[in-house]
Amino acid sequence: MTTEAGSEGRVHGVRIADPFGIIDRRVWNAIHAGWYEAAECIALQRHLRPGDRVLDIGAGCGVTSVVAARVVGEDAVRCIEANPRLKPLIEHVAQINGFTRLSVLSVAAAGASEENAPFHSAESYWASSVKTPTAAAVRAEITVPAMSLPALLADFPANVLSVDVEGGEADLFAQTDLAAIDLVIVELHPEILPPDDIGALYAHFIQSGLFPDPQGMTKPHVAVFRRPTRVRARPKHSVAQH
């Protein structure tokens, strides 16, 4: 898949520049069209408030992390990204948007306690995952460091989880106590996960006191779960597209 080293764009008010040639044409097309990570960014801007601490798991090129940092401050955001190629890109995107201290951890987030995990690198980083991609060619399988979600939360206490792990979301939450979490924004991948896994994920959130917020969602595959005591910061909000 063609990459475009040196290309630049802007989406959701976030400037994106890729001097490394990592972002491929498919992702650039989404950026230039204004819908790259749109539902996630709208949910973050709608729900986040100052004082929140955000663990952004599956940060991609860093757009969602920058959107979060603009609301809560960069010291209250930690990016988790399993793809080691993306760490310098995330840091670069953060820096050109004025965030020089944004914390980026290059590990795979796992449900169970693990030291390492297999990572499937697809032609487009967008589809790379600890799960075998189904709709994109696997370029390589590598082993990456892994940390369980409880360990990540112990290292960086957060009350908000933003998650896009390309089908790994069911395993990620399976063994995690969510008592300290009051907001979860998670992209679901029904093309990878069977309905019973997605149903079990919903059940786990509800049993943990986190309930679906249909009014907080702009697309059905990007689900928002929040505690009833948490009021949406901005009931109506539209993200700048360019």
N, C-alpha and C positions, 0 to 999 in steps of 0.2 A: 504494500500500500504506500502511495506516495506521501512523503513528508515535505514540509516547506520550511527549511531552516531560515531563520531571520524574519519570518512572518510575524505580523502583529494584528491585533484585533481588540475589540472591547465588547463585553457582554455583561449585563446587569450592573453597569457602572464600574466594572473591574477591567483594568487594562491587562491584556495578555500579550506577552512577547516570548518567542521561543528561539533563542540563539543556538539551541542544541539540536534542532531538527527532530524532536520527539513527537510533536503533535502532527498527526496525519491529516490528509485532506478531508476525510469524513468528519473528524472533529472540528477542523477549521470551518467546514461548511455549516455545522451546527452553531458554532460561535458567531459567524457572520450573519446567520439567519436569526440569531437572538434567542434560540431556544435551548442552548446548551445549559444543562442543570437548572432550567428555569423553575420547575416545580419546587426543587430543593431550596433555591435561593428565595423564592417567594415565601415559602414556609418559614425559613430562618428569619427573614425580615418581619414577618407577621407575628412570630411568637417570641423571639429573643428579647431580652430586656437587660439593661445594665445590672451587673451583679451575677449574671449567669456565668458558668464555666462550661466550656464546650469541648467535647472530645469528637473530632471530625474524623471518622474512620472510613478509609477509602477516599482520601482527599483528592485523588486525580491530579489535575494541574494546579489546584489550590484556589479555585474560584470560590467554592463554598466557604473555605477557611477565611478568605479575605472579607467576604460578606459578613460572616460572623464577627470577625475582629472589628469591623466598623461599628458594630453595636455594643460589644462587650469589652473591647480592647484586646490587643494582641497577646498580652500576658495571660488572658483568660481563655485562650484557644490552644489546643494541641492537635496537630495534624498527625494522623496515622496512615501510612501508605506502604503497602507490601512491595510494590514494584520499585526496586532500588534505582531504576533509571529516572524516576520522577522526582526524587528528593531535590536535586539541583534546580529543576524546573519550578517546583513549588516555592523554593526559597527565592528564586529570581522573580516570580510573579508577585510574591509578597513584597519584595524590596521595591519594585517599580511602582507599587501602590502605597508606598510609605511605611511598610511594616518591616522593620529590620531585626526584630527579636522573635518573630513567630517560630514556635517550637515545632520541629518536624522530626518524627520518629519513623525510621525505615524498618518496620517490622510488620508481619502479618498478625492481625488480630484473630485470636482463636477462642473457641468456647472453652475447651479444656486446657489444662496446663501443658504447654508444649515449649520446647526449646527451638525447634525448627519445624518448618512446614513446606510441602511442595507448592510451588507457585507456577501457574501456567501462563506464560507470556504469549499473548495473542498478537496478531499483526497490528491491530489497533489497541493501544493501551487501555482504551475504554472498555474492552471486553476481557482484559486479563483478570485472572482470579485464582484463588486457592481452589476453586471448583473448576473442573475441566470445562472450557468454553464450548458451547454447543453450536453457536451461530458464527463463529469466526475461527480461522485457521490458527492452530497453536504454533507459535514460532519456536518456542523452547520451553522445557520444563526445568526449573532451577529450584534449589533449596534456599529458603530465606529464613532469617530469625523470626521467631514467633513469640507472642506474649498472650496470655489469656486475658479476656476482658476484665475479670476481677483484678488481675495484676496491673493492667493499664489504669484502672480506676484508683488502685491503691497508690500508684506512682503520681497520678494527676487527678485528684478528686474533682469530679465534674457532676453537674446536675442535669446536663443536656447531652444527648447523644445524637449525632448526625451520621447516618450509616449508609454507605453504598458499597457493598462488597461482592457484587455480581454473583448472587446465589449463595453466598456464605452466611447469610443473615440468620438462618434457622440454627445452624451449629453455634454461631457466635453467642446467641442469647440463652442457649439451652440450660447452662449451668450457672447462670449469673443472678445474684441477688440484686434486684433493682430498687431496693428501698430508698436509696439516696437519689434516684433519678426521678425528675418530675416532668421531663419532656423527651420524647424520642421522635426523630424524623428519620424514616427508613425507606429506602427504595426497595420494593419487592421485585423479584424476578421469576414470574410464573412460567417463563419459558425454560427455567432450570429447576425450580422447586415444584414438587407435586402439591396439589391442593391440600393434602393432609398436613404437610409440613407448614404451609402458610397458616392453616387453621390452628395448628399447635402454637405457632408464634403469636397469633392474636390471643389465644387462650392464656399464654404465659404473661403477656402484657396486662391483660384484664385481671388475672389473679394477683398481679403485682400492684394493682391499683392504678394502672395506666390505661385510659379508655380511648377508643378511636374518636377523633374529632373530624367528622366529615366536612364541617365548615372550614376547617383549617387546611383542607386538601384542594389542590387545583388539578391533580391527575390521580386516578385511582391507584396507580402503582407506586406512588410516593405517599406513604401513609404517615399520619401524625397521631401520636398517642400522648396524652397528657393527663396529669392528675386533675380532678375536678376543682381543686383549690387554686390551680394555676389559671389565671385569666390571660387571654391573648393580649399581647402588648399592643398590636395594631390590627383591629378587626378587618379593616379594609386597607389593602396596600397593593400597589402594582410595582413590579421591579422594572427599572429602566432597562430597555432592551439593548441599547447601543451606547 
